[in-house]
Amino acid sequence: MYAVIVTGGKQYRVAQGDTLLVEKLDAEEGASIDFENVLMVGEGDDVQIGAPYVAGGKVTATVKAQTRGEKVRIMKFRRRKHHQKCTGHRQYLTQIEITGISA
């Protein structure tokens, strides 16, 4: 069984037991999270598509860790002006493990 959920402005296809990194969620490590924004639930040929969400659809996950992503280097450069500026960014992420899917 799999589902498509929305969190952090992105869509993820998940199945039970999957581990994935999503945008930072306000939850402690070991806490359980319910995702109510389920776009689709499927199992074999039986597929339920929501409009926009599946009625009664819920995906349960546990928080494994609060981490940060890889550093992204930003280089701003103005040609012929003897000017350059280098900055960086590391996104805050939450690692979750899917524990259950219900529809």
N, C-alpha and C positions, 0 to 999 in steps of 0.2 A: 504494500500500500504506500502511496506517495501523495504529497500535497504540494501546492504552490502557495507560499505565504508572502506577505508584504511586511517589511520592517526596515526602518531607516531610509525609506524612499526607494528601496530596491526589492526585486522579487527573487525568491529562492525556491528551487525545487528540492524538497526534503523527503526523506524516508526515515523510518524508525531506526535509531542507532547512528545516524549521521552526525558528524561533528563539523561545525562551520563557524566562520568569523563573520559577525555582523556589526553594524554601527553600535556605538556604546549604548548600553541599556542600564538604567538605574536599578541595579540589583546586586546583592552580595553573592559571593562565590558559594555555590551549593544551593542557592535559592531556586525555586521552581517558577517558571514563567509560562503564561498561557497566551498564545497568539490567536486572536479572534478574527483577524483579517486574512481569511483563507479564500483564495481565488478559485482553486480547483482541487478536487480530491479524486484520485483514481486508483483502481485496483483491477488489473487486467483490462477487459473490455468495458467494465463498468466505470464510467467517468461522470462526475458531477461538476458542472461548471456554474459558478455563481454569477449573479447579475446585480451588483458587482461582486458580492461575497456569497459564499455557500451558507445557507441558513443552518445554524446549529453546528457549523464546522469549527473545530478547535484543534490546535496543535500545542502539545505540552513539551517543554524543554527545561533542562537544568543548566545553570550557569557553571561552567568549568573554570574560567579565568577571565580577569580583566587585563587586557594587554594593550600594546601599541603596535602599529604597523611599521613597515619599513620607512626609512626617511626618504622624502621626496625633495630633491634639490631644485630650487627655483633660481634661475640666473636672469637678471635684468641687465640689458646691455644697450647702451646708446652709441651707435657708431660715430666715429670722428669727434666725440665730445670728451674723451678721456674719462668715461664714467661707467662703472659697472657695480652691481650690487648682487650679493649672493645670500639667499636665505634658505631655510629648510622647514619642513613640516612633517610631523608624525601624527597620524590619525589614531584616536582612541577607539579600541575595538573590544568586543565581548565575544569570548569563545563559548558556544553553547552546544549541547548534545540533545538531539531530539529523542524524547522518551515515549511519546504517544501521539497518535493521530486518530481523531474521531470525527464523524460526519453525520 
